[in-house]
Amino acid sequence: MFIKKLQAAYIATIIVAALYAILSLNDIIPSNFWALSPEGLYSMELIVLILGLGNTFFALKLFAFGFSKKKLQQDFDKTYKKLAIIRQFMMSLALLTCMFVYFSCINVSSTQYIILILLIAMCFCWPSEKERNELEENSKK
């Protein structure tokens, strides 16, 4: 049941991001309203780059870190739920933040590539019963 809720949240994130993109591209939601100086654009690109790539790396490796493995061995169900929610929240927050930055100041060109990287990384973060069972088996070893 928990996996189904995570999958629903995952799909909801993609739908919200797609709706935001569609509404912004059709000028229903204002876009390109954040005028930044060149220094501001550079700072925004750095923030998006760090947020996007940092979250992607951390989310993909979350279950492989030493502290995660130790906690999974101690109390698997509780720790798995907590880490899965953290991973889902991190990826959703990064994606929606990057989408907002991209559509609020269109001049930030690297943001579209970070969004693409985040969307691809989200494919590898799909919550599944198979992943949960594999983690549970590995935590018992």
MDTraj code that builds the backbone (N, CA, C; nanometers):
import mdtraj as md
import numpy as np

residues = "MET PHE ILE LYS LYS LEU GLN ALA ALA TYR ILE ALA THR ILE ILE VAL ALA ALA LEU TYR ALA ILE LEU SER LEU ASN ASP ILE ILE PRO SER ASN PHE TRP ALA LEU SER PRO GLU GLY LEU TYR SER MET GLU LEU ILE VAL LEU ILE LEU GLY LEU GLY ASN THR PHE PHE ALA LEU LYS LEU PHE ALA PHE GLY PHE SER LYS LYS LYS LEU GLN GLN ASP PHE ASP LYS THR TYR LYS LYS LEU ALA ILE ILE ARG GLN PHE MET MET SER LEU ALA LEU LEU THR CYS MET PHE VAL TYR PHE SER CYS ILE ASN VAL SER SER THR GLN TYR ILE ILE LEU ILE LEU LEU ILE ALA MET CYS PHE CYS TRP PRO SER GLU LYS GLU ARG ASN GLU LEU GLU GLU ASN SER LYS LYS".split()
xyz = np.array([
    [0.0824, -0.1199, 0.0000],
    [0.0000, 0.0000, 0.0000],
    [0.0867, 0.1261, 0.0000],
    [0.1961, 0.1219, 0.0765],
    [0.2857, 0.2367, 0.0847],
    [0.3487, 0.2663, -0.0511],
    [0.3866, 0.1614, -0.1235],
    [0.4490, 0.1774, -0.2544],
    [0.3509, 0.2447, -0.3511],
    [0.2244, 0.2065, -0.3445],
    [0.1236, 0.2663, -0.4326],
    [0.1073, 0.4156, -0.4048],
    [0.1142, 0.4538, -0.2768],
    [0.1045, 0.5954, -0.2419],
    [0.2254, 0.6725, -0.2944],
    [0.3436, 0.6124, -0.2828],
    [0.4638, 0.6763, -0.3368],
    [0.4549, 0.6912, -0.4882],
    [0.4051, 0.5880, -0.5548],
    [0.3901, 0.5946, -0.6994],
    [0.2898, 0.7029, -0.7395],
    [0.1836, 0.7170, -0.6622],
    [0.0849, 0.8223, -0.6896],
    [0.1476, 0.9609, -0.6716],
    [0.2284, 0.9777, -0.5677],
    [0.2967, 1.1055, -0.5461],
    [0.3961, 1.1333, -0.6585],
    [0.4625, 1.0304, -0.7042],
    [0.5581, 1.0413, -0.8140],
    [0.4866, 1.0895, -0.9402],
    [0.3762, 1.0262, -0.9732],
    [0.2994, 1.0633, -1.0925],
    [0.2413, 1.2043, -1.0759],
    [0.1972, 1.2376, -0.9569],
    [0.1429, 1.3713, -0.9310],
    [0.2489, 1.4787, -0.9539],
    [0.3714, 1.4509, -0.9148],
    [0.4802, 1.5465, -0.9369],
    [0.5010, 1.5703, -1.0855],
    [0.5027, 1.4631, -1.1637],
    [0.5217, 1.4766, -1.3082],
    [0.4048, 1.5538, -1.3699],
    [0.2836, 1.5258, -1.3244],
    [0.1662, 1.5950, -1.3789],
    [0.1696, 1.7432, -1.3439],
    [0.2053, 1.7766, -1.2198],
    [0.2132, 1.9170, -1.1792],
    [0.3204, 1.9893, -1.2610],
    [0.4347, 1.9261, -1.2809],
    [0.5418, 1.9880, -1.3599],
    [0.4968, 2.0080, -1.5045],
    [0.4304, 1.9084, -1.5617],
    [0.3830, 1.9204, -1.6996],
    [0.2766, 2.0295, -1.7120],
    [0.1835, 2.0344, -1.6170],
    [0.0809, 2.1391, -1.6189],
    [0.1417, 2.2779, -1.6062],
    [0.2397, 2.2905, -1.5177],
    [0.3063, 2.4197, -1.4998],
    [0.3751, 2.4614, -1.6293],
    [0.4405, 2.3667, -1.6960],
    [0.5079, 2.3980, -1.8218],
    [0.4063, 2.4385, -1.9288],
    [0.2994, 2.3636, -1.9402],
    [0.1975, 2.3937, -2.0415],
    [0.1334, 2.5296, -2.0157],
    [0.0980, 2.5557, -1.8911],
    [0.0341, 2.6832, -1.8581],
    [0.1293, 2.8011, -1.8770],
    [0.2565, 2.7816, -1.8470],
    [0.3535, 2.8896, -1.8662],
    [0.3809, 2.9141, -2.0136],
    [0.3926, 2.8085, -2.0912],
    [0.4196, 2.8241, -2.2343],
    [0.3025, 2.8882, -2.3085],
    [0.1815, 2.8697, -2.2583],
    [0.0631, 2.9300, -2.3205],
    [0.0249, 3.0634, -2.2571],
    [0.1122, 3.1190, -2.1741],
    [0.0930, 3.2492, -2.1081],
    [-0.0321, 3.2565, -2.0229],
    [-0.0770, 3.1449, -1.9702],
    [-0.1872, 3.1449, -1.8748],
    [-0.1322, 3.1806, -1.7368],
    [-0.0166, 3.1256, -1.7063],
    [0.0602, 3.1652, -1.5879],
    [0.1718, 3.2549, -1.6389],
    [0.1962, 3.3681, -1.5751],
    [0.2999, 3.4579, -1.6254],
    [0.4374, 3.3900, -1.6274],
    [0.5113, 3.4175, -1.7322],
    [0.6473, 3.3651, -1.7407],
    [0.7411, 3.4795, -1.7775],
    [0.8668, 3.4571, -1.7547],
    [0.9719, 3.5553, -1.7824],
    [0.9459, 3.6881, -1.7101],
    [0.9066, 3.6782, -1.5841],
    [0.8756, 3.7968, -1.5062],
    [0.9877, 3.8371, -1.4120],
    [1.0899, 3.7561, -1.4022],
    [1.1976, 3.7802, -1.3074],
    [1.3178, 3.8342, -1.3824],
    [1.3331, 3.9656, -1.3855],
    [1.4446, 4.0282, -1.4557],
    [1.5674, 4.0274, -1.3642],
    [1.6723, 3.9638, -1.4121],
    [1.7942, 3.9526, -1.3329],
    [1.9111, 4.0166, -1.4057],
    [2.0032, 4.0680, -1.3275],
    [2.1278, 4.1195, -1.3849],
    [2.2128, 4.0003, -1.4297],
    [2.3194, 4.0244, -1.5041],
    [2.4071, 3.9119, -1.5428],
    [2.4624, 3.8354, -1.4222],
    [2.4926, 3.9077, -1.3154],
    [2.5403, 3.8407, -1.1941],
    [2.4306, 3.7553, -1.1329],
    [2.3080, 3.8071, -1.1360],
    [2.1946, 3.7316, -1.0833],
    [2.1670, 3.6067, -1.1651],
    [2.1789, 3.6185, -1.2974],
    [2.1600, 3.5015, -1.3830],
    [2.2659, 3.3957, -1.3549],
    [2.3900, 3.4412, -1.3379],
    [2.4989, 3.3478, -1.3077],
    [2.4743, 3.2786, -1.1740],
    [2.4325, 3.3559, -1.0743],
    [2.4034, 3.2984, -0.9429],
    [2.2884, 3.1993, -0.9514],
    [2.1855, 3.2338, -1.0277],
    [2.0714, 3.1453, -1.0418],
    [2.1113, 3.0158, -1.1123],
    [2.1975, 3.0261, -1.2137],
    [2.2449, 2.9062, -1.2823],
    [2.3231, 2.8163, -1.1875],
    [2.4066, 2.8759, -1.1027],
    [2.4826, 2.7968, -1.0050],
    [2.3908, 2.7292, -0.9045],
    [2.2927, 2.8011, -0.8565],
    [2.1991, 2.7443, -0.7589],
    [2.1230, 2.6277, -0.8203],
    [2.0739, 2.6463, -0.9424],
    [1.9992, 2.5404, -1.0093],
    [2.0895, 2.4206, -1.0367],
    [2.2122, 2.4478, -1.0775],
    [2.3069, 2.3399, -1.1054],
    [2.3366, 2.2584, -0.9798],
    [2.3642, 2.3261, -0.8717],
    [2.3942, 2.2574, -0.7455],
    [2.2709, 2.1825, -0.6949],
    [2.1564, 2.2485, -0.7000],
    [2.0316, 2.1852, -0.6542],
    [1.9984, 2.0629, -0.7382],
    [2.0027, 2.0783, -0.8678],
    [1.9642, 1.9687, -0.9561],
    [2.0603, 1.8512, -0.9523],
    [2.1878, 1.8776, -0.9729],
    [2.2849, 1.7678, -0.9761],
    [2.3096, 1.7089, -0.8376],
    [2.3120, 1.7948, -0.7357],
    [2.3313, 1.7453, -0.5997],
    [2.2172, 1.6559, -0.5549],
    [2.0954, 1.7001, -0.5797],
    [1.9793, 1.6180, -0.5431],
    [1.9753, 1.4891, -0.6222],
    [2.0100, 1.4969, -0.7499],
    [2.0094, 1.3761, -0.8330],
    [2.1064, 1.2727, -0.7783],
    [2.2288, 1.3152, -0.7508],
    [2.3287, 1.2221, -0.6975],
    [2.2839, 1.1654, -0.5629],
    [2.2401, 1.2535, -0.4736],
    [2.2028, 1.2096, -0.3397],
    [2.0821, 1.1164, -0.3423],
    [1.9834, 1.1474, -0.4270],
    [1.8627, 1.0637, -0.4340],
    [1.8932, 0.9266, -0.4929],
    [1.9776, 0.9228, -0.5947],
    [2.0100, 0.7942, -0.6568],
    [2.0951, 0.7061, -0.5660],
    [2.1764, 0.7658, -0.4809],
    [2.2653, 0.6898, -0.3926],
    [2.2144, 0.6795, -0.2495],
    [2.0953, 0.7292, -0.2230],
    [2.0461, 0.7385, -0.0851],
    [2.0458, 0.6048, -0.0128],
    [2.0020, 0.4987, -0.0787],
    [1.9946, 0.3688, -0.0125],
    [2.1294, 0.2987, -0.0058],
    [2.2311, 0.3524, -0.0741],
    [2.3634, 0.2887, -0.0760],
    [2.4604, 0.3500, 0.0248],
    [2.4257, 0.4616, 0.0852],
    [2.5141, 0.5240, 0.1840],
    [2.5243, 0.4375, 0.3086],
    [2.6372, 0.4472, 0.3771],
    [2.6611, 0.3662, 0.4960],
    [2.5574, 0.3870, 0.6053],
    [2.5231, 0.5128, 0.6316],
    [2.4256, 0.5392, 0.7377],
    [2.2893, 0.4802, 0.7026],
    [2.2549, 0.4806, 0.5730],
    [2.1270, 0.4227, 0.5312],
    [2.1278, 0.2716, 0.5494],
    [2.2373, 0.2085, 0.5113],
    [2.2470, 0.0628, 0.5235],
    [2.2367, 0.0192, 0.6694],
    [2.3048, 0.0934, 0.7581],
    [2.2997, 0.0584, 0.9004],
    [2.1579, 0.0698, 0.9553],
    [2.0915, 0.1802, 0.9205],
    [1.9544, 0.1984, 0.9705],
    [1.8581, 0.0968, 0.9088],
    [1.8799, 0.0606, 0.7821],
    [1.7947, -0.0396, 0.7188],
    [1.8112, -0.1754, 0.7862],
    [1.9315, -0.2054, 0.8330],
    [1.9552, -0.3326, 0.9032],
    [1.8879, -0.3340, 1.0393],
    [1.8802, -0.2191, 1.1041],
    [1.8212, -0.2126, 1.2376],
    [1.6679, -0.2231, 1.2329],
    [1.6054, -0.1377, 1.1525],
    [1.4588, -0.1344, 1.1434],
    [1.4217, -0.1056, 0.9988],
    [1.4049, -0.2105, 0.9203],
    [1.3911, -0.1948, 0.7756],
    [1.2659, -0.1174, 0.7361],
    [1.1500, -0.1574, 0.7844],
    [1.0242, -0.0969, 0.7383],
    [1.0176, 0.0525, 0.7658],
    [1.0466, 0.0895, 0.8881],
    [1.0392, 0.2307, 0.9257],
    [1.1424, 0.3131, 0.8484],
    [1.2646, 0.2627, 0.8381],
    [1.3707, 0.3354, 0.7689],
    [1.3438, 0.3439, 0.6196],
    [1.2949, 0.2355, 0.5598],
    [1.2653, 0.2380, 0.4161],
    [1.1592, 0.3429, 0.3850],
    [1.0549, 0.3478, 0.4649],
    [0.9496, 0.4464, 0.4417],
    [1.0044, 0.5884, 0.4517],
    [1.0843, 0.6118, 0.5550],
    [1.1407, 0.7451, 0.5746],
    [1.2320, 0.7840, 0.4584],
    [1.3221, 0.6942, 0.4182],
    [1.4155, 0.7254, 0.3101],
    [1.3449, 0.7387, 0.1757],
    [1.2440, 0.6581, 0.1523],
    [1.1701, 0.6672, 0.0260],
    [1.0959, 0.8003, 0.0163],
    [1.0392, 0.8443, 0.1275],
    [0.9705, 0.9734, 0.1281],
    [1.0704, 1.0868, 0.1089],
    [1.1851, 1.0767, 0.1739],
    [1.2891, 1.1795, 0.1582],
    [1.3340, 1.1865, 0.0128],
    [1.3589, 1.0708, -0.0489],
    [1.4031, 1.0689, -0.1884],
    [1.2964, 1.1288, -0.2800],
    [1.1720, 1.0921, -0.2584],
    [1.0633, 1.1456, -0.3407],
    [1.0512, 1.2966, -0.3237],
    [1.0597, 1.3431, -0.2008],
    [1.0483, 1.4860, -0.1734],
    [1.1640, 1.5631, -0.2361],
    [1.2851, 1.5095, -0.2242],
    [1.4021, 1.5769, -0.2813],
    [1.3901, 1.5926, -0.4319],
    [1.3530, 1.4853, -0.4997],
    [1.3429, 1.4914, -0.6451],
    [1.2283, 1.5828, -0.6883],
    [1.1164, 1.5775, -0.6187],
    [1.0027, 1.6632, -0.6528],
    [1.0367, 1.8100, -0.6303],
    [1.0979, 1.8396, -0.5176],
    [1.1348, 1.9772, -0.4865],
    [1.2338, 2.0316, -0.5888],
    [1.3335, 1.9524, -0.6241],
    [1.4330, 1.9975, -0.7203],
    [1.3691, 2.0214, -0.8570],
    [1.2850, 1.9296, -0.9011],
    [1.2212, 1.9435, -1.0320],
    [1.1319, 2.0669, -1.0369],
    [1.0463, 2.0829, -0.9384],
    [0.9526, 2.1957, -0.9395],
    [1.0245, 2.3289, -0.9211],
    [1.1306, 2.3323, -0.8423],
    [1.2089, 2.4548, -0.8260],
    [1.2777, 2.4927, -0.9564],
    [1.3376, 2.3954, -1.0225],
    [1.4038, 2.4231, -1.1497],
    [1.3035, 2.4670, -1.2562],
    [1.1860, 2.4066, -1.2556],
    [1.0819, 2.4483, -1.3502],
    [1.0414, 2.5934, -1.3239],
    [1.0240, 2.6284, -1.1977],
    [0.9868, 2.7654, -1.1635],
    [1.0947, 2.8631, -1.2081],
    [1.2205, 2.8305, -1.1793],
    [1.3304, 2.9206, -1.2179],
    [1.3366, 2.9343, -1.3694],
    [1.3219, 2.8235, -1.4399],
    [1.3301, 2.8288, -1.5854],
    [1.2203, 2.9165, -1.6445],
    [1.0982, 2.9015, -1.5977],
    [0.9889, 2.9782, -1.6561],
    [0.9779, 3.1191, -1.6003],
    [1.0389, 3.1450, -1.4852],
    [1.0327, 3.2815, -1.4323],
    [1.1418, 3.3699, -1.4910],
    [1.2532, 3.3122, -1.5303],
    [1.3580, 3.3879, -1.5999],
    [1.4130, 3.2984, -1.7112],
    [1.3520, 3.3067, -1.8253],
    [1.3793, 3.2169, -1.9374],
    [1.5258, 3.2230, -1.9815],
    [1.5962, 3.3278, -1.9477],
    [1.7337, 3.3436, -1.9934],
    [1.8306, 3.2435, -1.9323],
    [1.7903, 3.1714, -1.8303],
    [1.8771, 3.0737, -1.7657],
    [1.8741, 2.9468, -1.8512],
    [1.9728, 2.9347, -1.9388],
    [1.9684, 2.8283, -2.0395],
    [2.0043, 2.6912, -1.9840],
    [2.0940, 2.6851, -1.8883],
    [2.1357, 2.5538, -1.8376],
    [2.0255, 2.4854, -1.7573],
    [1.9264, 2.5612, -1.7143],
    [1.8186, 2.5043, -1.6335],
    [1.7401, 2.3995, -1.7105],
    [1.7213, 2.4198, -1.8398],
    [1.6457, 2.3203, -1.9167],
    [1.7190, 2.1867, -1.9216],
    [1.8512, 2.1893, -1.9212],
    [1.9269, 2.0644, -1.9185],
    [1.9206, 1.9976, -1.7819],
    [1.9201, 2.0782, -1.6778],
    [1.9063, 2.0242, -1.5424],
    [1.7684, 1.9610, -1.5259],
    [1.6655, 2.0227, -1.5814],
    [1.5308, 1.9649, -1.5760],
    [1.5297, 1.8304, -1.6466],
    [1.5941, 1.8226, -1.7610],
    [1.6020, 1.6964, -1.8338],
    [1.6751, 1.5904, -1.7515],
    [1.7858, 1.6279, -1.6889],
    [1.8604, 1.5347, -1.6032],
    [1.7734, 1.4876, -1.4876],
    [1.6996, 1.5788, -1.4263],
    [1.6114, 1.5419, -1.3149],
    [1.5009, 1.4470, -1.3596],
    [1.4440, 1.4719, -1.4766],
    [1.3388, 1.3829, -1.5264],
    [1.3929, 1.2432, -1.5558],
    [1.5129, 1.2369, -1.6115],
    [1.5744, 1.1059, -1.6364],
    [1.6067, 1.0370, -1.5043],
    [1.6578, 1.1117, -1.4081],
    [1.6908, 1.0534, -1.2777],
    [1.5655, 1.0044, -1.2061],
    [1.4545, 1.0737, -1.2272],
    [1.3304, 1.0302, -1.1635],
    [1.2856, 0.8942, -1.2156],
    [1.3227, 0.8621, -1.3378],
    [1.2904, 0.7281, -1.3911],
    [1.3581, 0.6191, -1.3077],
    [1.4767, 0.6484, -1.2553],
    [1.5500, 0.5510, -1.1749],
    [1.5083, 0.5536, -1.0283],
    [1.4249, 0.6484, -0.9914],
    [1.3762, 0.6576, -0.8539],
    [1.2319, 0.6093, -0.8410],
    [1.1826, 0.5419, -0.9436],
    [1.0447, 0.4911, -0.9393],
    [1.0319, 0.3916, -0.8253],
    [0.9436, 0.4173, -0.7303],
    [0.9270, 0.3246, -0.6179],
    [0.8578, 0.1958, -0.6633],
    [0.9179, 0.0833, -0.6307],
    [0.8578, -0.0443, -0.6701],
    [0.8740, -0.1467, -0.5583],
    [0.7878, -0.2446, -0.5615],
    [0.7945, -0.3537, -0.4637],
    [0.9225, -0.4351, -0.4845],
    [0.9656, -0.4481, -0.6082],
    [1.0879, -0.5225, -0.6392],
    [1.2096, -0.4562, -0.5732],
    [1.2178, -0.3229, -0.5861],
    [1.3281, -0.2498, -0.5239],
    [1.3261, -0.2678, -0.3716],
    [1.2079, -0.2588, -0.3146],
    [1.1942, -0.2740, -0.1697],
    [1.2387, -0.4123, -0.1257],
    [1.1968, -0.5167, -0.1979],
    [1.2348, -0.6534, -0.1623],
    [1.3850, -0.6762, -0.1766],
    [1.4450, -0.6197, -0.2810],
    [1.5899, -0.6333, -0.2981],
    [1.6655, -0.5643, -0.1853],
    [1.6182, -0.4468, -0.1468],
    [1.6821, -0.3765, -0.0354],
    [1.6671, -0.4540, 0.0947],
    [1.5509, -0.5136, 0.1139],
    [1.5282, -0.5911, 0.2361],
    [1.6195, -0.7133, 0.2401],
    [1.6368, -0.7809, 0.1273],
    [1.7272, -0.8957, 0.1215],
    [1.8717, -0.8540, 0.1475],
    [1.9117, -0.7435, 0.0872],
    [2.0490, -0.6961, 0.1058],
    [2.0755, -0.6476, 0.2475],
    [1.9734, -0.5962, 0.3133],
    [1.9924, -0.5475, 0.4499],
    [2.0064, -0.6625, 0.5503],
    [1.9597, -0.7799, 0.5133],
    [1.9699, -0.8961, 0.6023],
    [2.1068, -0.9630, 0.5936],
    [2.1815, -0.9312, 0.4889],
    [2.3133, -0.9945, 0.4714],
    [2.4180, -0.9307, 0.5580],
])
top = md.Topology()
chain = top.add_chain()
for i, resn in enumerate(residues, 1):
    res = top.add_residue(resn, chain, resSeq=i)
    for name in ("N", "CA", "C"):
        top.add_atom(name, md.element.get_by_symbol(name[0]), res)
traj = md.Trajectory(xyz[None], top)
